[in-house]
Amino acid sequence: MSKKELIFFQTIDDLLQSDLNIKSSLDVMAKMKGLPKKVSKASVEIRSDLEAGSLLSNAMGNCTSLKFKESQIAFVESAQRSGKLCDTFSFLRCREEKCSARNEKIFGMCVYPVIVILMALIGGIVLSVYAPSLVPDFSRNFDYDLYHRNVIAACVKANLLLCIFGLSLVLIARKNAFEYQRLDVASALKFLTEAGTDMDSSLHMAFLVAGKNQYLKESVLDAMLQMENGEPLPSVMDMFGGNAKSFFEIALVSGNLKTAFSSLVISMEKKLQKTESLFISLMEPVTICFVGAYILILLKDVAMPVLFNTGVF
């Protein structure tokens, strides 16, 4: 999501929380100074469509200044039926703020290792190209051709090691992103059930929230088919893994589905926080270990042969 869309949701939520209706909120937004131009234009567009008789969800879908996601529009459409527009915009705001904060956190965690890896890779490439030509002719017995081949081989091994490290970081980041998307789907279902939305409609919304994640979309579709075939809820919610099944088994006994989704979201958030804390605590030492191994490979095959053959050691 773009920063401008986040500002739109933050502003309209603040205005709705101050007891203004949606039309008045959009009027105020159109006149507010300091808002990005696209946000102001979007409020004017949506307000104009509302004046012409369009529903808010349709007006947001037709907006050209800001491109709202299909899932966001679907939430607003659901709010129009339930009458909980204010709560829905608060949920959307909270959801997008969490998404923005998460992206910033991931970016911040990756900056240090990425910079270190790039610097090491560039240094290794430069070394493989120029190191042989910088070696002085101290010894007639020194085989420059063999040394040159060893330097290239060492740099390939060292750079391959860093590439493996970088690929591992990418895979971990993708896994983390997937878990956050799954949490996003669970949070959406929690909000919808608390708002009184039936499970079929909630799962349809969850399909939209899954976005481009094919695995999650297929999981939600499977859940919808299982519901149609009369499968019990604990089996349907297997897509969330972990303790999800036990939460929904308790919900079947107690008849309180809201509690099940609430417990599920809390459990998933705690698990993600522990994983993130572990990842952050290990990031620097693991990076140092890989870079240390990288330097040792280069020392062994690039620096040490020169030092031994020139009589330094």
DOTIGU-406513 format. One line per 3 residues: number of its first residue (from 0); their letters; for each residue x, y, z of N, C-alpha, C. Coordinates in Angstrom, 1 decimal. Example, Ala and Ser with C-alpha at 12.3 -4.5 7.8 and 13.67 -1.06 7.14 Angstrom:
# DOTIGU-406513
0	as	13.2/-5.7/7.8/12.3/-4.5/7.8/13.2/-3.3/7.8  12.8/-2.2/7.1/13.7/-1.1/7.1/12.9/0.0/7.9
***
This chain:
# DOTIGU-406513
0	msk	0.8/-1.2/0.0/0.0/0.0/0.0/0.9/1.2/0.0  0.4/2.3/-0.7/1.2/3.5/-0.8/0.9/4.3/0.5  1.9/5.3/0.7/1.8/6.1/1.9/0.5/7.0/1.8
3	kel	0.1/7.4/0.6/-1.0/8.3/0.4/-2.3/7.6/0.8  -2.4/6.3/0.5/-3.6/5.5/0.8/-3.7/5.4/2.4  -2.6/5.2/3.0/-2.5/5.1/4.4/-3.0/6.4/5.1
6	iff	-2.5/7.5/4.5/-2.9/8.8/5.0/-4.4/9.0/4.9  -5.0/8.5/3.8/-6.4/8.6/3.5/-7.2/7.9/4.6  -6.8/6.7/4.9/-7.5/5.9/6.0/-7.3/6.5/7.3
9	qti	-6.1/7.0/7.6/-5.9/7.6/8.9/-6.7/8.9/9.1  -6.8/9.7/8.1/-7.6/11.0/8.2/-9.0/10.7/8.3  -9.6/9.9/7.4/-11.0/9.6/7.4/-11.5/8.9/8.7
12	ddl	-10.6/8.1/9.3/-10.9/7.4/10.5/-11.0/8.5/11.7  -10.0/9.4/11.7/-10.0/10.4/12.7/-11.3/11.3/12.7  -11.7/11.6/11.4/-12.9/12.4/11.3/-14.2/11.7/11.6
15	lqs	-14.2/10.4/11.3/-15.4/9.6/11.6/-15.5/9.4/13.2  -14.3/9.2/13.8/-14.3/9.1/15.2/-14.7/10.3/16.0  -14.7/11.5/15.3/-15.1/12.7/15.9/-16.6/13.0/15.6
18	dln	-17.3/11.9/15.2/-18.8/11.9/15.1/-19.3/12.6/13.8  -18.4/12.8/12.8/-18.8/13.3/11.5/-19.3/12.1/10.7  -20.3/12.4/9.8/-20.7/11.3/8.9/-19.7/11.2/7.7
21	iks	-19.9/10.3/6.9/-18.9/10.0/5.8/-18.9/11.2/4.8  -20.0/11.8/4.5/-20.0/12.9/3.5/-19.3/14.1/4.1  -19.6/14.4/5.4/-19.0/15.6/6.0/-17.5/15.3/6.2
24	sld	-17.1/14.1/6.5/-15.7/13.8/6.6/-14.9/14.0/5.3  -15.5/13.6/4.2/-14.9/13.8/2.9/-14.9/15.3/2.5  -15.9/16.0/2.9/-15.9/17.5/2.6/-14.7/18.2/3.4
27	vma	-14.5/17.8/4.6/-13.4/18.3/5.5/-12.1/17.9/4.9  -12.0/16.7/4.4/-10.7/16.2/3.8/-10.3/17.0/2.6  -11.4/17.3/1.8/-11.1/18.1/0.5/-10.6/19.5/0.8
30	kmk	-10.9/20.0/2.0/-10.5/21.4/2.3/-9.3/21.4/3.2  -8.9/20.3/3.7/-7.7/20.3/4.6/-6.4/20.6/3.9  -5.6/21.5/4.6/-4.3/21.8/4.0/-3.3/20.8/4.6
33	glp	-2.3/20.6/3.9/-1.2/19.7/4.4/-1.4/18.2/3.9  -2.6/17.9/3.4/-2.8/16.5/2.9/-2.2/16.4/1.5  -1.6/15.3/1.1/-1.2/15.1/-0.3/-2.3/15.4/-1.3
36	kkv	-1.9/15.9/-2.4/-2.9/16.3/-3.4/-3.8/15.2/-3.9  -3.2/14.0/-4.0/-4.0/12.8/-4.4/-5.0/12.4/-3.4  -4.7/12.6/-2.1/-5.7/12.3/-1.1/-6.8/13.3/-1.1
39	ska	-6.5/14.6/-1.3/-7.6/15.6/-1.4/-8.5/15.3/-2.7  -7.8/15.0/-3.8/-8.6/14.7/-5.0/-9.4/13.5/-4.9  -8.9/12.5/-4.2/-9.7/11.3/-4.0/-10.9/11.6/-3.1
42	sve	-10.8/12.4/-2.1/-12.0/12.8/-1.3/-13.0/13.5/-2.1  -12.6/14.4/-3.0/-13.5/15.1/-3.9/-14.2/14.1/-4.8  -13.4/13.2/-5.4/-14.0/12.2/-6.3/-15.1/11.4/-5.7
45	irs	-14.7/10.8/-4.5/-15.6/10.0/-3.8/-16.9/10.7/-3.3  -16.7/11.9/-2.8/-17.8/12.8/-2.4/-18.7/13.1/-3.6  -18.2/13.3/-4.7/-19.0/13.6/-5.9/-19.8/12.4/-6.3
48	dle	-19.2/11.2/-6.3/-20.0/10.0/-6.6/-21.1/9.7/-5.6  -20.8/10.0/-4.3/-21.8/9.8/-3.3/-23.0/10.8/-3.5  -22.7/12.0/-3.9/-23.7/13.0/-4.2/-24.6/12.6/-5.4
51	ags	-23.9/11.8/-6.3/-24.7/11.4/-7.5/-25.5/10.1/-7.2  -25.4/9.6/-6.0/-26.2/8.4/-5.6/-25.4/7.1/-5.5  -24.1/7.1/-5.7/-23.3/5.9/-5.7/-23.1/5.4/-4.2
54	lls	-22.9/4.2/-4.0/-22.6/3.6/-2.7/-21.1/4.0/-2.5  -20.7/4.0/-1.2/-19.3/4.3/-0.9/-18.3/3.3/-1.5  -18.7/2.1/-1.4/-17.8/1.0/-2.0/-17.6/1.2/-3.5
57	nam	-18.7/1.5/-4.2/-18.6/1.8/-5.6/-17.7/3.0/-5.9  -18.0/4.1/-5.1/-17.2/5.3/-5.3/-15.7/5.1/-5.1  -15.4/4.3/-4.1/-13.9/4.0/-3.8/-13.4/3.2/-5.0
60	gnc	-14.2/2.3/-5.5/-13.7/1.5/-6.6/-13.5/2.3/-7.9  -14.3/3.3/-8.1/-14.2/4.2/-9.3/-13.2/5.3/-9.1  -12.6/5.4/-7.9/-11.7/6.5/-7.7/-10.4/6.3/-8.5
63	tsl	-10.0/7.4/-9.2/-8.8/7.3/-10.0/-7.5/7.9/-9.4  -7.8/8.8/-8.4/-6.6/9.5/-7.7/-5.9/8.5/-6.8  -6.6/7.6/-6.1/-6.0/6.6/-5.3/-6.6/5.2/-5.8
66	kfk	-5.7/4.2/-5.8/-6.2/2.9/-6.2/-6.3/2.0/-5.0  -7.6/1.9/-4.6/-7.9/1.1/-3.4/-7.9/-0.4/-3.8  -7.4/-1.2/-2.8/-7.4/-2.7/-3.1/-8.8/-3.2/-3.1
69	esq	-8.9/-4.3/-3.8/-10.3/-5.0/-3.8/-10.7/-5.4/-2.4  -9.8/-5.9/-1.6/-10.2/-6.3/-0.2/-10.7/-5.1/0.6  -10.1/-3.9/0.4/-10.5/-2.7/1.2/-11.9/-2.3/0.7
72	iaf	-12.2/-2.4/-0.5/-13.5/-2.0/-1.1/-14.5/-3.0/-0.5  -14.1/-4.3/-0.5/-15.1/-5.3/0.0/-15.4/-5.1/1.5  -14.4/-4.7/2.3/-14.7/-4.4/3.7/-15.7/-3.3/3.8
75	ves	-15.5/-2.2/3.0/-16.5/-1.1/3.0/-17.8/-1.6/2.6  -17.9/-2.4/1.6/-19.2/-3.0/1.1/-19.9/-3.7/2.2  -19.1/-4.5/3.0/-19.6/-5.3/4.1/-20.1/-4.3/5.2
78	aqr	-19.4/-3.2/5.4/-19.8/-2.3/6.4/-21.1/-1.6/6.1  -21.3/-1.4/4.8/-22.6/-0.8/4.4/-23.8/-1.6/4.7  -23.6/-3.0/4.7/-24.7/-3.9/5.1/-24.8/-4.0/6.6
81	sgk	-23.7/-4.0/7.3/-23.8/-4.2/8.8/-24.0/-2.8/9.5  -23.8/-1.7/8.8/-23.9/-0.4/9.4/-22.8/0.0/10.3  -21.7/-0.8/10.3/-20.5/-0.5/11.1/-19.4/0.2/10.3
84	lcd	-19.7/1.3/9.7/-18.7/1.9/8.8/-17.5/2.5/9.6  -17.8/3.1/10.8/-16.8/3.7/11.6/-15.8/2.6/12.1  -16.3/1.5/12.6/-15.5/0.4/13.0/-14.6/-0.2/11.9
87	tfs	-15.2/-0.2/10.7/-14.5/-0.8/9.6/-13.4/0.1/9.1  -13.5/1.4/9.1/-12.4/2.3/8.8/-11.3/2.2/9.8  -11.7/2.1/11.1/-10.7/1.9/12.2/-9.9/0.7/12.0
90	flr	-10.6/-0.4/11.6/-9.9/-1.7/11.3/-9.0/-1.6/10.1  -9.5/-0.9/9.0/-8.6/-0.8/7.9/-7.4/0.1/8.2  -7.6/1.1/9.0/-6.5/2.0/9.3/-5.5/1.2/10.1
93	cre	-5.9/0.5/11.1/-5.0/-0.3/12.0/-4.3/-1.4/11.1  -5.0/-2.0/10.2/-4.4/-3.0/9.4/-3.3/-2.5/8.5  -3.6/-1.3/7.9/-2.6/-0.7/7.0/-1.4/-0.1/7.7
96	ekc	-1.7/0.4/9.0/-0.5/0.9/9.8/0.4/-0.3/10.2  -0.2/-1.4/10.5/0.6/-2.6/10.9/1.4/-3.0/9.7  0.8/-3.0/8.5/1.5/-3.4/7.3/2.7/-2.5/7.0
99	sar	2.4/-1.2/7.1/3.5/-0.2/6.9/4.6/-0.4/7.9  4.3/-0.6/9.1/5.3/-0.7/10.2/6.1/-2.0/10.0  5.4/-3.1/9.5/6.1/-4.3/9.3/7.1/-4.2/8.1
102	nek	6.7/-3.5/7.0/7.6/-3.3/5.9/8.8/-2.5/6.3  8.6/-1.5/7.1/9.7/-0.7/7.6/10.7/-1.5/8.4  10.1/-2.4/9.3/10.9/-3.2/10.2/11.7/-4.2/9.3
105	ifg	11.1/-4.9/8.4/11.8/-5.8/7.5/12.9/-5.1/6.7  12.6/-3.9/6.2/13.7/-3.1/5.5/14.8/-2.8/6.4  14.5/-2.4/7.7/15.5/-2.0/8.6/16.4/-3.2/9.0
108	mcv	15.8/-4.4/9.1/16.6/-5.6/9.5/17.5/-6.0/8.4  17.1/-5.8/7.1/17.9/-6.3/6.0/19.0/-5.3/5.6  18.9/-4.1/6.0/19.9/-3.1/5.5/21.3/-3.5/5.9
111	ypv	21.6/-3.9/7.2/22.9/-4.2/7.6/23.5/-5.4/6.8  22.9/-6.5/6.8/23.5/-7.7/6.1/23.6/-7.4/4.6  22.7/-6.7/4.0/22.7/-6.4/2.5/23.9/-5.6/2.2
114	ivi	24.2/-4.5/3.0/25.3/-3.6/2.8/26.6/-4.4/3.0  26.7/-5.2/4.0/27.9/-6.0/4.3/28.2/-7.0/3.1  27.1/-7.7/2.7/27.3/-8.6/1.6/27.7/-7.9/0.3
117	lma	27.1/-6.8/0.0/27.5/-6.1/-1.3/28.9/-5.6/-1.2  29.3/-5.1/-0.1/30.7/-4.6/0.0/31.7/-5.7/-0.1  31.3/-6.9/0.5/32.2/-8.0/0.5/32.3/-8.6/-1.0
120	lig	31.2/-8.6/-1.6/31.1/-9.1/-3.0/32.0/-8.2/-3.9  31.8/-6.9/-3.8/32.5/-6.0/-4.7/34.0/-6.1/-4.4  34.3/-6.2/-3.1/35.8/-6.3/-2.7/36.4/-7.6/-3.3
123	giv	35.6/-8.7/-3.2/36.1/-10.0/-3.7/36.3/-9.9/-5.2  35.4/-9.3/-5.9/35.5/-9.2/-7.4/36.7/-8.3/-7.8  36.9/-7.2/-7.1/38.0/-6.3/-7.4/39.3/-7.1/-7.1
126	lsv	39.3/-7.8/-6.0/40.5/-8.5/-5.6/40.9/-9.6/-6.6  39.9/-10.3/-7.1/40.2/-11.4/-8.1/40.7/-10.8/-9.4  40.4/-9.6/-9.7/40.8/-9.0/-11.0/42.2/-8.3/-10.8
129	yap	42.4/-7.6/-9.7/43.7/-6.8/-9.6/44.7/-7.4/-8.7  44.4/-8.4/-7.8/45.4/-8.9/-6.9/46.6/-9.5/-7.6  46.5/-10.3/-8.6/47.7/-10.9/-9.2/48.7/-9.8/-9.8
132	slv	48.1/-8.8/-10.3/49.0/-7.7/-11.0/49.6/-6.9/-9.9  49.2/-6.9/-8.7/49.8/-6.1/-7.6/50.9/-6.9/-6.8  51.0/-8.2/-7.1/52.0/-9.0/-6.4/53.4/-8.7/-7.0
135	pdf	54.4/-8.2/-6.2/55.7/-7.9/-6.7/56.5/-9.2/-7.0  57.5/-9.0/-7.9/58.3/-10.2/-8.3/59.4/-10.4/-7.3  59.1/-10.9/-6.1/60.1/-11.1/-5.1/60.9/-12.4/-5.3
138	srn	60.2/-13.4/-5.9/60.8/-14.7/-6.0/60.6/-15.3/-7.4  61.7/-15.9/-7.9/61.6/-16.5/-9.2/60.8/-17.7/-9.2  60.7/-18.4/-8.1/60.0/-19.6/-7.9/58.5/-19.4/-7.8
141	fdy	58.1/-18.2/-7.7/56.6/-17.9/-7.5/55.9/-18.1/-8.8  54.9/-19.0/-8.8/54.1/-19.3/-10.0/52.9/-18.4/-10.1  53.1/-17.3/-10.9/52.0/-16.3/-11.0/50.7/-16.8/-11.7
144	dly	50.9/-17.7/-12.7/49.7/-18.3/-13.3/48.9/-19.1/-12.4  49.6/-20.0/-11.6/48.9/-20.8/-10.6/48.2/-19.9/-9.5  49.0/-18.9/-9.1/48.4/-17.9/-8.1/47.2/-17.3/-8.6
147	hrn	47.2/-16.8/-9.9/46.1/-16.2/-10.5/44.9/-17.1/-10.5  45.1/-18.4/-10.9/44.0/-19.3/-10.9/43.4/-19.5/-9.5  44.3/-19.6/-8.5/43.9/-19.8/-7.1/43.1/-18.6/-6.6
150	via	43.5/-17.4/-7.0/42.8/-16.2/-6.5/41.4/-16.2/-7.1  41.2/-16.6/-8.4/39.9/-16.6/-9.0/39.0/-17.7/-8.3  39.6/-18.9/-8.1/38.9/-19.9/-7.4/38.4/-19.5/-6.0
153	acv	39.4/-18.9/-5.3/39.0/-18.5/-3.9/37.9/-17.4/-3.9  38.0/-16.5/-4.8/36.9/-15.5/-4.9/35.6/-16.1/-5.2  35.6/-17.1/-6.1/34.3/-17.7/-6.5/33.8/-18.4/-5.3
156	kan	34.6/-19.2/-4.5/34.2/-19.9/-3.3/33.6/-18.9/-2.3  34.4/-17.8/-2.1/34.0/-16.8/-1.0/32.7/-16.1/-1.4  32.6/-15.8/-2.7/31.3/-15.1/-3.1/30.1/-16.0/-3.2
159	lll	30.4/-17.3/-3.5/29.3/-18.3/-3.4/28.8/-18.5/-2.0  29.7/-18.4/-1.0/29.3/-18.5/0.4/28.4/-17.3/0.8  28.8/-16.1/0.3/27.9/-15.0/0.6/26.6/-15.1/-0.1
162	cif	26.6/-15.6/-1.3/25.3/-15.8/-2.1/24.4/-16.8/-1.3  25.0/-17.8/-0.8/24.2/-18.8/0.0/23.6/-18.1/1.2  24.4/-17.2/1.9/23.9/-16.5/3.0/22.8/-15.5/2.6
165	gls	23.0/-14.8/1.5/21.9/-13.9/1.0/20.7/-14.6/0.6  20.8/-15.8/0.0/19.6/-16.6/-0.4/18.9/-17.1/0.8  19.6/-17.4/1.9/19.0/-17.9/3.1/18.2/-16.7/3.8
168	lvl	18.7/-15.5/3.7/18.0/-14.4/4.2/16.7/-14.1/3.4  16.8/-14.3/2.1/15.6/-14.1/1.3/14.5/-15.1/1.6  14.9/-16.4/1.8/13.9/-17.4/2.1/13.3/-17.2/3.5
171	iar	14.1/-16.7/4.5/13.6/-16.4/5.8/12.6/-15.3/5.7  13.0/-14.2/4.9/12.1/-13.1/4.8/10.8/-13.5/4.1  10.8/-14.4/3.1/9.6/-14.8/2.4/8.7/-15.6/3.4
174	kna	9.3/-16.5/4.2/8.6/-17.2/5.2/7.9/-16.3/6.2  8.6/-15.3/6.6/8.1/-14.3/7.6/6.9/-13.6/7.0  7.1/-13.2/5.7/6.0/-12.4/5.0/4.8/-13.3/4.9
177	fey	5.0/-14.6/4.6/3.8/-15.5/4.5/3.1/-15.6/5.8  3.8/-15.7/6.9/3.2/-15.8/8.2/2.4/-14.6/8.5  2.9/-13.4/8.1/2.2/-12.2/8.4/0.9/-12.1/7.5
180	qrl	1.0/-12.6/6.3/-0.2/-12.6/5.4/-1.3/-13.6/6.0  -0.8/-14.7/6.6/-1.7/-15.6/7.3/-2.4/-14.9/8.5  -1.6/-14.2/9.2/-2.1/-13.4/10.4/-3.1/-12.4/9.9
183	dva	-2.8/-11.8/8.8/-3.7/-10.8/8.2/-5.1/-11.4/7.9  -5.1/-12.6/7.3/-6.3/-13.3/7.0/-7.1/-13.6/8.3  -6.3/-14.1/9.3/-7.0/-14.4/10.6/-7.6/-13.2/11.3
186	sal	-6.8/-12.1/11.2/-7.3/-10.8/11.8/-8.6/-10.3/11.1  -8.6/-10.5/9.8/-9.8/-10.1/9.0/-11.0/-10.9/9.4  -10.8/-12.2/9.6/-11.9/-13.1/10.0/-12.4/-12.8/11.4
189	kfl	-11.4/-12.4/12.3/-11.7/-12.0/13.6/-12.6/-10.8/13.6  -12.2/-9.8/12.9/-13.0/-8.6/12.8/-14.4/-8.8/12.2  -14.5/-9.6/11.2/-15.7/-9.8/10.5/-16.7/-10.6/11.4
192	tea	-16.2/-11.6/12.1/-17.1/-12.4/13.0/-17.6/-11.5/14.1  -16.7/-10.7/14.6/-17.1/-9.8/15.7/-18.1/-8.8/15.2  -18.1/-8.4/13.9/-19.0/-7.5/13.3/-20.4/-8.2/13.0
195	gtd	-20.4/-9.5/13.2/-21.7/-10.2/12.9/-21.8/-10.8/11.5  -20.7/-10.8/10.8/-20.7/-11.3/9.4/-20.8/-12.8/9.4  -21.6/-13.4/8.6/-21.7/-14.9/8.5/-20.4/-15.5/8.0
198	mds	-20.1/-16.8/8.3/-18.8/-17.4/8.0/-18.6/-17.4/6.5  -19.6/-17.7/5.7/-19.4/-17.8/4.2/-18.9/-16.5/3.7  -19.6/-15.4/4.1/-19.2/-14.0/3.6/-17.8/-13.7/4.1
201	slh	-17.5/-14.1/5.4/-16.2/-13.8/6.0/-15.1/-14.5/5.2  -15.3/-15.8/4.8/-14.3/-16.5/4.0/-14.1/-15.9/2.6  -15.2/-15.4/2.0/-15.1/-14.7/0.7/-14.2/-13.5/0.9
204	maf	-14.4/-12.7/2.0/-13.5/-11.6/2.2/-12.1/-12.0/2.5  -11.9/-13.1/3.2/-10.6/-13.6/3.5/-9.8/-14.0/2.2  -10.6/-14.4/1.2/-10.0/-14.8/-0.1/-9.4/-13.5/-0.8
207	lva	-10.1/-12.4/-0.6/-9.6/-11.1/-1.2/-8.4/-10.6/-0.4  -8.5/-10.8/0.9/-7.4/-10.3/1.8/-6.1/-11.1/1.5  -6.2/-12.4/1.1/-5.1/-13.2/0.7/-4.2/-12.6/-0.4
210	gkn	-4.9/-11.8/-1.2/-4.2/-11.0/-2.3/-3.5/-12.0/-3.3  -2.2/-11.8/-3.5/-1.5/-12.6/-4.5/-0.9/-13.9/-4.0  -1.1/-14.2/-2.7/-0.6/-15.4/-2.1/-1.4/-16.6/-2.6
213	qyl	-0.9/-17.3/-3.5/-1.7/-18.4/-4.1/-2.0/-19.5/-3.1  -1.1/-19.8/-2.3/-1.3/-20.9/-1.3/-2.5/-20.5/-0.4  -2.5/-19.3/0.1/-3.5/-18.8/1.0/-4.9/-18.8/0.3
216	kes	-4.9/-18.3/-0.9/-6.1/-18.3/-1.7/-6.7/-19.7/-1.9  -5.9/-20.6/-2.2/-6.3/-22.0/-2.4/-6.8/-22.6/-1.1  -6.1/-22.2/0.0/-6.6/-22.7/1.4/-7.9/-22.2/1.7
219	vld	-8.2/-20.9/1.4/-9.5/-20.3/1.7/-10.6/-20.9/0.9  -10.2/-21.1/-0.4/-11.2/-21.8/-1.3/-11.6/-23.2/-0.8  -10.5/-23.9/-0.4/-10.8/-25.3/0.2/-11.7/-25.2/1.4
222	aml	-11.4/-24.2/2.2/-12.3/-24.0/3.4/-13.7/-23.7/3.1  -13.9/-22.9/2.0/-15.3/-22.6/1.6/-16.0/-23.8/1.1  -15.2/-24.6/0.3/-15.8/-25.9/-0.2/-16.2/-26.9/0.9
225	qme	-15.3/-26.9/1.9/-15.5/-27.8/3.1/-16.7/-27.4/3.8  -16.9/-26.1/4.0/-18.1/-25.5/4.7/-19.4/-25.9/3.9  -19.3/-25.8/2.6/-20.5/-26.2/1.8/-20.8/-27.7/1.9
228	nge	-19.7/-28.5/2.1/-20.0/-29.9/2.2/-20.3/-30.4/3.7  -20.4/-29.4/4.6/-20.8/-29.7/5.9/-19.7/-30.1/6.8  -18.4/-29.8/6.5/-17.3/-30.2/7.3/-17.3/-29.3/8.6
231	plp	-16.9/-29.9/9.7/-16.8/-29.1/11.0/-15.8/-28.0/10.9  -16.0/-26.9/11.6/-15.2/-25.8/11.6/-13.7/-26.0/11.9  -13.4/-26.9/12.9/-11.9/-27.1/13.2/-11.2/-27.6/12.0
234	svm	-11.8/-28.5/11.2/-11.2/-29.0/9.9/-11.0/-27.9/8.9  -12.0/-27.0/8.8/-12.0/-25.9/7.8/-10.8/-25.0/8.1  -10.5/-24.8/9.4/-9.5/-23.8/9.8/-8.1/-24.3/9.9
237	dmf	-7.9/-25.5/9.3/-6.5/-26.1/9.3/-5.5/-25.2/8.7  -5.9/-24.3/7.8/-4.9/-23.4/7.1/-4.1/-22.6/8.0  -4.6/-22.4/9.2/-3.8/-21.5/10.2/-2.8/-22.3/11.0
240	ggn	-2.8/-23.7/10.9/-1.9/-24.5/11.5/-1.8/-24.3/13.1  -0.8/-24.8/13.7/-0.6/-24.6/15.1/-1.7/-25.1/16.0  -2.2/-24.2/16.8/-3.3/-24.5/17.8/-4.6/-24.1/17.2
243	aks	-4.7/-23.8/16.0/-6.0/-23.4/15.4/-7.1/-24.4/15.6  -6.8/-25.6/15.4/-7.8/-26.7/15.5/-8.4/-26.7/16.9  -7.6/-26.6/17.9/-8.0/-26.7/19.3/-8.9/-25.5/19.6
246	ffe	-8.5/-24.3/19.1/-9.3/-23.1/19.4/-10.7/-23.3/18.8  -10.9/-23.8/17.7/-12.2/-24.0/17.0/-13.0/-25.1/17.6  -12.3/-26.1/18.1/-13.0/-27.2/18.8/-13.6/-26.7/20.1
249	ial	-12.9/-25.8/20.8/-13.5/-25.2/22.0/-14.7/-24.3/21.6  -14.5/-23.6/20.4/-15.6/-22.7/20.0/-16.9/-23.5/19.7  -16.7/-24.7/19.1/-17.9/-25.6/18.8/-18.6/-25.9/20.1
252	vsg	-17.9/-26.2/21.2/-18.5/-26.6/22.4/-19.1/-25.4/23.1  -18.4/-24.2/23.1/-18.9/-23.0/23.8/-19.9/-22.2/23.0  -19.8/-22.4/21.6/-20.7/-21.6/20.8/-20.2/-20.2/20.6
255	nlk	-19.0/-19.9/20.9/-18.5/-18.6/20.8/-17.3/-18.5/19.8  -17.7/-18.3/18.6/-16.7/-18.2/17.5/-15.8/-17.0/17.6  -16.3/-15.9/18.2/-15.5/-14.7/18.3/-14.2/-15.0/19.2
258	taf	-14.4/-15.7/20.2/-13.3/-16.0/21.2/-12.2/-16.9/20.5  -12.7/-17.8/19.6/-11.7/-18.7/18.9/-10.8/-17.8/18.0  -11.4/-16.9/17.2/-10.6/-16.1/16.3/-9.7/-15.2/17.1
261	ssl	-10.2/-14.6/18.2/-9.4/-13.7/19.0/-8.2/-14.5/19.6  -8.4/-15.7/20.1/-7.3/-16.5/20.7/-6.3/-16.9/19.6  -6.9/-17.2/18.4/-6.0/-17.5/17.3/-5.1/-16.4/16.9
264	vis	-5.6/-15.2/16.8/-4.8/-14.0/16.4/-3.8/-13.7/17.5  -4.1/-13.8/18.7/-3.2/-13.5/19.8/-2.0/-14.5/19.8  -2.4/-15.8/19.6/-1.4/-16.9/19.5/-0.4/-16.7/18.3
267	mek	-1.0/-16.3/17.2/-0.1/-16.1/16.0/0.8/-14.9/16.2  0.3/-13.8/16.8/1.1/-12.6/17.0/2.2/-12.9/18.0  2.0/-13.7/19.0/3.0/-14.0/20.0/4.1/-14.9/19.3
270	klq	3.7/-15.8/18.5/4.6/-16.7/17.8/5.5/-15.9/16.8  4.9/-14.9/16.1/5.7/-14.1/15.2/6.6/-13.2/15.9  6.2/-12.6/17.1/7.1/-11.8/17.9/8.3/-12.5/18.4
273	kte	8.1/-13.8/18.8/9.2/-14.6/19.2/10.2/-14.9/18.1  9.6/-15.2/16.9/10.4/-15.5/15.7/11.2/-14.3/15.3  10.6/-13.1/15.3/11.3/-11.9/15.0/12.4/-11.5/15.9
276	slf	12.1/-11.7/17.2/13.1/-11.4/18.2/14.4/-12.3/18.1  14.1/-13.6/17.8/15.2/-14.5/17.5/16.0/-14.1/16.3  15.3/-13.8/15.2/15.9/-13.4/14.0/16.8/-12.2/14.2
279	isl	16.3/-11.2/14.9/17.0/-9.9/15.1/18.3/-10.2/16.0  18.1/-11.0/17.0/19.2/-11.3/17.9/20.4/-12.1/17.2  20.0/-12.9/16.2/21.0/-13.7/15.5/21.6/-13.0/14.3
282	mep	20.9/-12.0/13.8/21.3/-11.4/12.5/22.7/-10.9/12.5  23.1/-10.1/13.5/24.5/-9.6/13.5/25.6/-10.7/13.7  25.4/-11.6/14.7/26.5/-12.6/14.8/26.6/-13.5/13.7
285	vti	25.5/-13.9/13.1/25.5/-14.8/11.9/26.2/-14.1/10.7  25.8/-12.8/10.5/26.5/-12.0/9.4/28.0/-12.0/9.6  28.4/-11.7/10.9/29.8/-11.6/11.2/30.5/-13.0/10.9
288	cfv	29.8/-14.1/11.3/30.4/-15.4/11.0/30.6/-15.7/9.5  29.6/-15.3/8.7/29.7/-15.6/7.3/30.8/-14.7/6.7  30.8/-13.4/7.1/31.9/-12.5/6.6/33.2/-12.9/7.0
291	gay	33.3/-13.4/8.3/34.6/-13.9/8.8/35.1/-15.1/7.9  34.2/-16.1/7.6/34.6/-17.2/6.8/35.0/-16.7/5.4  34.3/-15.7/4.9/34.6/-15.1/3.6/36.1/-14.5/3.6
294	ili	36.4/-13.8/4.6/37.7/-13.2/4.8/38.8/-14.3/4.9  38.5/-15.4/5.7/39.5/-16.4/5.9/39.8/-17.1/4.6  38.8/-17.4/3.7/39.0/-18.0/2.4/39.9/-17.1/1.6
297	llk	39.7/-15.8/1.6/40.5/-14.9/0.8/41.9/-14.8/1.4  42.1/-14.8/2.7/43.4/-14.8/3.3/44.2/-16.0/2.9  43.5/-17.2/3.0/44.2/-18.5/2.8/44.8/-18.5/1.3
300	dva	44.0/-18.2/0.3/44.4/-18.4/-1.1/44.9/-17.1/-1.8  44.7/-15.9/-1.2/45.1/-14.7/-1.8/46.3/-14.1/-1.1  46.2/-13.9/0.2/47.2/-13.1/0.9/48.4/-14.0/1.4
303	mpv	48.0/-15.2/2.0/49.1/-16.1/2.6/50.1/-16.6/1.6  49.7/-17.0/0.4/50.8/-17.4/-0.6/51.8/-16.4/-0.9  51.4/-15.1/-1.0/52.3/-14.0/-1.2/53.2/-13.8/-0.1
306	lfn	52.6/-13.8/1.1/53.4/-13.6/2.4/54.5/-14.7/2.6  54.1/-15.9/2.3/55.0/-17.0/2.5/56.1/-17.0/1.5  55.8/-16.7/0.3/56.8/-16.7/-0.8/57.7/-15.5/-0.9
309	tgv	57.3/-14.5/-0.2/58.2/-13.3/-0.1/59.0/-13.2/1.1  58.8/-14.2/2.0/59.7/-14.3/3.2/59.1/-13.6/4.4  57.9/-13.0/4.3/57.3/-12.4/5.4/57.1/-13.3/6.6
312	f	56.7/-14.6/6.2/56.5/-15.7/7.2/57.4/-16.8/6.8
***
